[in-house]
Amino acid sequence: MKSYNKLQTKRLFIGIPLIPDKKSIEIFYTIQKALQKEKITWTRPDQWHITLHFFGEIDASKMSDIIACMNESFSTFLSEQVQVKNMGFFGSRHSPRVLWWNIFPAEKLIQIQQSLAEQLLLHNFEIEDRSFQPHLTLGRIKILKDIELFEHLLSQYRDAVFFNAFIEKILLYESVLSSQGPTYIPWYTYSLKK
């Protein structure tokens, strides 16, 4: 584990990295090209992940508590294969906010997230009050002008299977923001049992 300055704050989240195949990256770039005139902040394929918990800016001295929560939360879970498929969005039809691919089966990931949330609550961390839907964020939509094109892409990829991924590791990431978008730096890795 890396060392950290206890006087700093860090923008942290816990996530599961997803390793895409060549075909899924090509599909992603096709979608990105089709929406190139829209104002969307895209997630780079080398940073694709499923977010289990987003902390936001948090005192770095709490990282040891977060790691303890991770170790306790994930000890009973085994690695497994998931399928990344179906394209959807969060927000309204006229004002979509996030474009994503869904993750199946969701049940085990929901159990992992709930176990983490329970441990975080025991350590006095705040938990979001909404249901968890495992997904891979493709992009965050700031402005979308061509709703018709967006809906066409949604229908084109609604039932598509993009790739299979193995859930083997869960990471504590730092998100460093820049004008080119965020960079995710791993601070701690929990390896699931095989």
N, C-alpha and C positions, 0 to 999 in steps of 0.2 A: 504494500500500500504506500502511496506517495505521502510525503509530509505536507502539512498545511499550516499557515499562519493563523493562529487562533483569534487574531484581531480583525481579520478580513471577513467580508461577506462574500458568498458565492451564490450564483444562480444555479440551483441544483434540481435534478429530477432522477427518478429511478425508471429504467427502461430495459426492454429486451431487444438486443440488436437482431436485425433481420438481414440475411445475406441474399441478395437477389441473384437471379441467373441473367444471362445475356438477353434472353427474350423479353423478360419483364422490364429491363432497363430500356430496351428499344421501344416497347409500348409506352413507357413513361415519357421518353423523349418525343414520341409521336403526339401524345396528349399535350405536352408542354409546347410543342411547335404550333399545334392547332390553336392554342390559347395565348400565343405570344403577344397579341395586342392588348391582353388584359393585364391588370395590375395584380400579380400573384407572386408571393414569395415562395419559391419552390424548395422542397427538401431534397438535398443531394442524395442519390442512391447509396453512397458510401456511409450515409448517416441515417439510413432508414431504421426505425425501431418502433416498438409498441411502448407507449408511456404508461407506466403503472401508477406513478404519483409524481406530481410537479410541486416542488416546494417554493419556487420563486427565490427571491433574495433571502438568504438565511446565514446566520452567523456560522463561520467555518468551524467553531468549537463544537457545534452540534453534529458534526460528521461522524464522530465515534458512536453517538447514539443511533444515528441512521444506520450505520453498518451493523450495530447490534440488532436492530430491528430486522434488517435483511437476513442476517444469519438465523434468527429465530423463526422468521416467517417462512422461509423457503426450505427448511431442513427436511420436510416430509414429501416434497414434490420431486418427480422424476422428469428427465428431459423427454420431449415428445415432438412429433412432427405436426405442423399446422399447414393449412392451405391459405394463401393470400388470393382472394377472389372478390368479385363484385365491386363496382365503383359506386360511391355515394357521396353525400355531403352533409355537413352540419349547417344549420341556419335555415332560412326560409327559401322557397323557390325563387322569390324575387330578390333576395339578398343572401346568397350562400356565403358562408364564412370559411369553411374548411372543406377541401376536396380530399377524399380518402379511399383506400382499398380496405375491405373487411377481412377479418381473420376468423378462420373456422378450423376446428370446433372452438367455440368460445368458452365452454363450461370450465375447463381446467384453468384457463387464463383468468376467468372471473374469480375462481377459488384462490388463485395465487394473489390477485389484487386484494381480495377481501382479507386474506391472512395478513398481508402487509398492512392494510388499513387498521386492523385490530391492534397490531403491534405498535404502529405509529401513535394511535390514540393512547395506548398505555404509557407512551413516552411523551405525552402532551404536545404532539404535533397536530396541526389542523388538518382535517380531512374534508374534501369536497362533498357536498350534499347532493350528489347526482349519481345515477347508475353508471357503471363502467361498461363501455362498449369497446372491446379490443379492435383496434384499427391501426393502419399505417397512414400517417398524414403525408399526402403528396404535396400539398401546397396550402398556404393561407391566403385567402382571397381578400384583397383590399377593395378593388373596384372591378365589377363585371358588367361590361356594356352589352355584350352579345349573348343574351340569355338563351336565344334559340340555338346557337352553336353549342353552348354549354349543355343544354338538354339533349341535343343530338349525341354528344359524346357520352353522356350518362346512359342513354338508351343503348348505344353501341357497346359499351363495356359493362352494362348492368349485370350480366350473367357470366362474364369472362373469368377464367382461372388464370392468374398471373404467374404464380410460382409456389413451390412448396419450400418450407423453411423448417429448420430444426431449432426448437427452443432449448438451448443448452446452457445459456448464461444469462444472468441478470446483473445489470451494471448500475452503479451510481455515477451519474454524469454531471459535469459542470457545463453549462451552456454559456459560451462567450459570444456576446453580440457584436456585430460589426456591420458596416454598410453593405458587405457582400452576403449578409445573412449569418445565422448562428453557426458556431463550430462547437461540436460536442467532444469534451475531453473526459475520458474515463478515469475515475478516481478509485473505484473498487469494483471487483468482479466476484460474483457468487456463481460457482459452477454447480448446476443441478446434477444429481446422481443419474447415472445411465441405467 
